Amino acid sequence: MVNYMMDYLIGMGFTPLMIFSIALIMLWDMIWKLIGMWKAARKGSAVWFVALMIFNTFGILPILYVYVFSEMKKHRTFRKVRRKRR
């Protein structure tokens, strides 16, 4: 099956380097997408989960979610400081 696909793609004008590059980009995107979707599911963010599932951005959107948007709530929350009673 793999040989048939390789022969087909090479017959269409793709070089082996191009095929390898596309496979590498697909693997890169899949890994980051799974990490981003896992983190969105753990935080209960349905909107981000669906957005990460639908859009293919070569890993850019999941990386932004993991390192920027999922960390934003941590910086916005403030703890109430209780004063000591004398």
Backbone bond lengths (Angstrom), bond angles and torsions (degrees), N, CA, C in turn:
res aa  C-N    CA-C-N  psi(-1)  N-CA   C-N-CA  omega(-1)  CA-C   N-CA-C  phi
1 M - - - 1.463 - - 1.523 110.48 -
2 V 1.345 116.03 -44.74 1.467 119.38 -179.06 1.518 110.32 -65.74
3 N 1.328 117.40 -41.03 1.461 120.10 179.02 1.516 111.23 -63.13
4 Y 1.326 117.51 -38.78 1.454 121.38 177.97 1.526 110.56 -63.13
5 M 1.329 116.82 -43.02 1.469 120.57 179.21 1.524 111.08 -65.86
6 M 1.331 116.84 -42.48 1.469 120.18 178.95 1.527 110.42 -62.82
7 D 1.332 117.01 -44.50 1.463 120.55 178.69 1.527 110.85 -62.13
8 Y 1.319 116.33 -40.29 1.462 120.80 179.12 1.530 111.05 -63.51
9 L 1.340 116.96 -47.58 1.464 120.54 -178.93 1.524 111.91 -67.14
10 I 1.317 117.26 -39.70 1.461 120.01 177.54 1.522 109.92 -66.09
11 G 1.326 117.52 -36.96 1.460 121.53 176.16 1.524 112.79 -63.94
12 M 1.322 116.50 -27.07 1.465 120.45 178.47 1.526 112.20 -84.22
13 G 1.336 117.62 -4.20 1.459 119.96 176.29 1.515 114.53 107.99
14 F 1.321 117.45 3.09 1.465 120.10 176.89 1.527 109.45 -80.90
15 T 1.306 116.33 137.37 1.460 120.25 174.91 1.526 108.54 -87.95
16 P 1.328 117.72 159.23 1.465 119.40 176.84 1.527 112.90 -57.95
17 L 1.323 118.12 -33.43 1.466 121.43 177.65 1.527 110.78 -65.37
18 M 1.325 117.30 -39.56 1.460 120.94 178.16 1.525 110.73 -65.71
19 I 1.321 116.55 -41.95 1.461 120.49 179.48 1.519 110.37 -63.71
20 F 1.331 116.91 -43.73 1.463 121.38 177.93 1.525 111.27 -63.04
21 S 1.340 117.04 -41.08 1.471 120.94 179.27 1.525 111.23 -63.51
22 I 1.308 117.56 -43.15 1.465 121.50 179.23 1.521 110.50 -64.01
23 A 1.336 116.78 -42.39 1.466 120.33 178.42 1.526 110.90 -64.05
24 L 1.317 117.40 -38.93 1.464 121.73 178.68 1.529 111.38 -65.92
25 I 1.329 117.21 -42.23 1.469 121.39 177.75 1.529 110.17 -64.46
26 M 1.327 117.42 -40.36 1.469 120.57 178.70 1.529 110.80 -63.88
27 L 1.323 117.28 -40.92 1.457 121.38 178.07 1.529 110.76 -65.08
28 W 1.338 116.91 -44.17 1.464 122.77 177.98 1.533 110.53 -57.76
29 D 1.324 116.49 -48.18 1.460 121.34 -179.50 1.525 111.30 -64.10
30 M 1.319 117.38 -41.49 1.457 121.20 -178.23 1.537 111.20 -64.16
31 I 1.325 116.57 -42.45 1.469 119.83 -179.82 1.523 110.87 -63.19
32 W 1.332 117.27 -49.41 1.466 119.71 -179.13 1.517 112.04 -67.12
33 K 1.335 116.74 -34.87 1.461 120.21 178.39 1.529 110.39 -63.80
34 L 1.333 116.93 -43.50 1.459 120.27 178.99 1.524 111.62 -64.60
35 I 1.327 117.39 -40.57 1.472 120.39 177.99 1.521 110.23 -63.52
36 G 1.337 116.83 -46.38 1.462 120.77 -179.72 1.519 112.68 -64.25
37 M 1.330 116.91 -42.37 1.458 120.31 179.93 1.528 110.90 -67.67
38 W 1.313 117.26 -37.98 1.464 121.22 177.58 1.529 110.23 -62.15
39 K 1.341 116.02 -45.40 1.463 119.71 -179.12 1.535 110.90 -67.19
40 A 1.336 117.93 -39.05 1.466 121.41 178.25 1.525 110.88 -65.13
41 A 1.323 116.61 -39.40 1.465 119.80 178.96 1.525 110.85 -67.24
42 R 1.319 117.54 -39.21 1.462 121.11 179.61 1.528 111.64 -65.98
43 K 1.339 116.73 -32.53 1.461 120.62 179.41 1.522 112.44 -87.40
44 G 1.331 117.82 -7.20 1.461 121.29 178.55 1.513 113.25 77.83
45 S 1.321 117.99 25.64 1.456 122.35 -178.40 1.535 109.67 -96.29
46 A 1.320 115.59 91.28 1.466 120.71 -176.78 1.526 112.04 -66.64
47 V 1.324 117.69 -36.20 1.463 121.28 -178.74 1.530 110.44 -63.37
48 W 1.325 116.64 -47.26 1.463 120.15 178.72 1.517 110.90 -66.28
49 F 1.322 118.38 -37.56 1.463 121.40 179.05 1.521 110.45 -59.23
50 V 1.316 116.64 -47.80 1.468 120.90 -179.20 1.525 110.74 -67.73
51 A 1.332 117.12 -40.87 1.469 120.10 179.36 1.522 111.13 -62.68
52 L 1.313 117.31 -42.46 1.458 120.49 178.71 1.526 111.48 -67.98
53 M 1.327 116.62 -31.04 1.459 120.63 179.91 1.532 111.14 -72.66
54 I 1.328 117.89 -35.51 1.459 121.53 -173.35 1.528 112.80 -85.88
55 F 1.324 117.07 -46.95 1.461 120.32 -171.18 1.524 111.88 -87.53
56 N 1.337 115.73 130.92 1.456 122.21 175.35 1.529 107.93 -103.88
57 T 1.315 116.18 107.99 1.463 120.65 -176.16 1.515 111.71 -122.35
58 F 1.330 117.77 27.32 1.461 123.57 179.87 1.522 112.04 57.40
59 G 1.318 116.77 32.57 1.456 121.44 176.02 1.516 114.88 89.31
60 I 1.316 118.86 -3.88 1.462 121.31 -175.79 1.526 110.99 -70.41
61 L 1.321 118.19 -49.91 1.466 121.36 -179.80 1.529 112.26 -62.65
62 P 1.342 119.39 -44.70 1.466 117.97 177.11 1.528 113.68 -63.19
63 I 1.326 117.12 -38.01 1.475 120.17 178.21 1.514 109.72 -63.87
64 L 1.330 117.36 -43.89 1.467 120.38 177.67 1.522 111.00 -61.37
65 Y 1.334 116.98 -41.55 1.461 119.23 179.90 1.530 110.76 -64.47
66 V 1.333 117.00 -46.43 1.466 120.60 -176.01 1.527 110.99 -63.88
67 Y 1.317 117.94 -43.91 1.463 120.31 -173.02 1.529 115.38 -96.19
68 V 1.326 118.61 -20.67 1.469 119.88 -176.42 1.522 111.73 -114.78
69 F 1.334 117.39 -63.55 1.455 120.92 -169.98 1.523 114.10 -72.93
70 S 1.323 118.50 -32.86 1.459 119.13 179.92 1.523 111.19 -75.82
71 E 1.314 117.85 -19.32 1.458 121.74 179.93 1.533 112.08 -90.82
72 M 1.318 118.90 -9.76 1.464 121.27 -174.99 1.519 112.63 -63.75
73 K 1.321 118.85 -37.34 1.459 120.39 -178.04 1.519 111.53 -66.61
74 K 1.307 117.09 -30.34 1.461 119.98 179.20 1.520 111.16 -62.76
75 H 1.318 116.36 -37.32 1.450 120.15 -177.83 1.525 112.91 -82.03
76 R 1.313 118.06 -19.29 1.464 121.20 -177.73 1.523 113.01 -87.85
77 T 1.285 117.30 -22.01 1.458 118.69 -176.65 1.519 110.15 -80.80
78 F 1.286 114.49 139.38 1.457 120.76 178.79 1.515 108.54 -121.08
79 R 1.298 115.38 137.61 1.456 119.34 176.32 1.520 108.77 -90.30
80 K 1.302 114.89 141.68 1.455 118.63 175.86 1.522 107.88 -78.50
81 V 1.280 113.98 130.26 1.453 119.02 179.03 1.515 107.79 -94.84
82 R 1.301 115.64 122.80 1.471 120.27 -179.72 1.513 108.37 -87.19
83 R 1.284 113.68 134.61 1.463 118.99 178.54 1.514 109.43 -84.56
84 K 1.282 115.02 143.86 1.445 119.87 176.27 1.508 109.43 -75.58
85 R 1.315 114.66 135.28 1.474 118.46 176.87 1.511 108.33 -87.42
86 R 1.285 115.26 140.05 1.478 119.49 -179.88 1.487 111.70 -99.09
